[in-house]
Amino acid sequence: MDNKNLTRRAFLAATTGTIAAVATSRTPVYANAGKLAINGGKPVRAKKWPAWPQWDKSAEKHVISILRSGNWYRGQGNTVTQFEKAYAELLGAKRCVCTVNGTNALLTALHVLDVGVGDEVIVSPYTFIATYNVVIGSAALPVFADTDPETFQINPDTIEERITERTKAILPVHILGLPANMDKIMAIAKKHNLIVIEDACQAWMAEWRGKKCGTIGDLGCFSFQNSKHLPIGEGGAVIGNDEELMDRVMSFHNCGRPYGSVKRTSGYPIIGTNRRMTEYQAAVGLSQIKRLEKDTALRNKNAEYLTSRIKHIPGIVPHKLYDGVTRCAYHLYPFRYKKEHFNNAPREKFLAALSAEGVPCSGGYGPQYRDGLIEVALNSKNFTRSFPKARLDKYRRELNFPGNEQLCKEAVWLTQNMLLGSKSDTSDIADAIQKIYENRDKLA
Ligand SMILES: Cc1ncc(COP(=O)(O)O)c(C=O)c1O
């Protein structure tokens, strides 16, 4: 059935089999399907989206007072300590140690859990490059499991087949701020005696069965980089409930200085590095914490509304959430685009058309394991010396992830700030997608 010439009201009725959805939608803006903005028509939206990051005056005052005090490093102040306490409390974790960024939080977690030369770590291929860079940086082999295209998360049913006698850890990512399937991941880890480090660098306040992401595995890592929901510019944190392990995190990130249960051995120093957060960073973090709960609630509300609107549009497949998900962070709002419902117009054309309608979007991650970086790593001294050639050859043969490949072709992402507007702002997104659907014959 061709919906091209239907009014939007009739379209909704036709595609959902019910008229109920109409009651919740706005006045049609393109009842006669309009002309696509990409083809010179009027865009659905001309207004700007909420800016990011946003901050309040309390951050300015605090940063200036630290500047004037001359106490810029955590050893001379207590702002980092305050921020660590506040963030641990917010997440319901016993402890938090802040780091310079999320990458170094992950490197620290891997180090204190003794993941290193010759070990293998199971990771998701659908993630920011840092997730597997830190494994390579720890001289361990990042072994990819496949992605579940419906949830955008690591497919837990493909993890066990990747476990070898060298596997030491699973590094699940709550990618895009949607929780990974922690029940299955924790059960596999328990069965095979593996460590779990959660990459929650996009998942502040997301929850799995009421527990905050990052507090479920052995350690959880966060990023506070500029684009993040708790933005500091740069910044990161390791979260945990094991006091002794967190003492090791604190000591290691502070040049190996003794801390708590980490005692001086034969003399100073113990092995360590410097990944300390500055007092200024923590001051910005403290002010950003104040808005996180409210922003998270709004993102979830708008995301739910958006899903309810777009799920009826043929060829638009909203992300699914696992049963255990009790809250999302929505660092990105993802859905999938099926070109066969859009006159076979390639995804890039759809992305361009949606952007032209005033709804900026992107296609997200590509199949990064084919980008050359992995091959360089496999040929490096670290890997050729610590892994048998047969293992690395098998690894190359197994770089094949159908779920991930499909997702990389179909994904569409919207950024988190677009979920911080009103219902009518969110409605613009659904209207734009539907307008494109109705004009799909003019896309190709
Ligand atoms: C999933 C994921 N892991 C790790 C990182 C690394 O964090 P940072 O940029 O703070 O080093 C990021 C940052 O974007 C991320 O998105």
The ligand as an ORCA input file, in Angstrom:
! r2SCAN-3c Opt
* xyz 0 1
  C      32.346      3.825     25.310
  C      33.514      4.706     25.660
  N      34.573      4.183     26.273
  C      35.626      4.932     26.622
  C      35.672      6.282     26.351
  C      36.892      7.060     26.705
  O      36.638      8.151     27.523
  P      37.517      9.479     27.427
  O      37.224     10.147     26.130
  O      37.094     10.273     28.610
  O      38.950      9.069     27.525
  C      34.596      6.881     25.717
  C      34.585      8.314     25.402
  O      33.944      8.777     24.494
  C      33.478      6.086     25.354
  O      32.423      6.595     24.726
*
